[in-house]
């Protein structure tokens, strides 16, 4: 008879401890888990005025939930790409001194057409279509 009470107490105390640990750690783990971002579906974005983008320069901008980069070459041609490196999604930037698109995370390099030329990136950058209307620059998905 004494054995039955002892087993009951062991199960009750053990279950209480497990419940306490769950009550403590579940909110902590739920807080550390990042929330899911609702993706904003965008097909076209107004970037700005053409006169505000000098030749041989770039402009990073938001394209929905992701970042994008607009490059105006020294000849005045406009090119736009997804600014997330295809290696680990770091943000790329235009290096005017080298004439390339560069990822600082792992020294990934892309040519001015978005093709991967050096470093760990496994594929080219996704490109966007650039349209200029009334001196306004618009970038849209291809």
C-alpha positions, 0 to 999 in steps of 0.5 A: 500500500505504501508503494502505491502512494510513493508511485503516485507522488513520484508521478505527480511531482515529475509531471508538475516539474515537466509542466513547469519547465514547459511553462518557462521555456515555451514562451522563451522559444516562441519569442526567439522564433522570428515571425513569418513576414507576409510577402508583398507582391509588387510588380513595378516600383517607381525608383526616382528621377533620372537626373538624381542618378548620376552616370557611374553610380547606383541606388539601392531601393526596396522592391516589395519585401526585398532589396534591389539595386539600380545601376547607371553605367558610365555610358548612361545605361540603366540596369536593375537587379535583385540586391540579394547575393545568390550565395547567402542573401547578403545585400550587394553593392556597386563598386564604381572603382572596380566596375562590378557588383560586389557582395561584402559577406564572402567577396562574391563578384558579379559583372555589370550584367549581373553574371557571377564572375568570382567568389562563392555565388552559384548563379547570376543575380535576378534582373529587372526591367527598367523603364524611363517615362517623363524623366521618372525611373520605373523598375518592374519584374521581367 
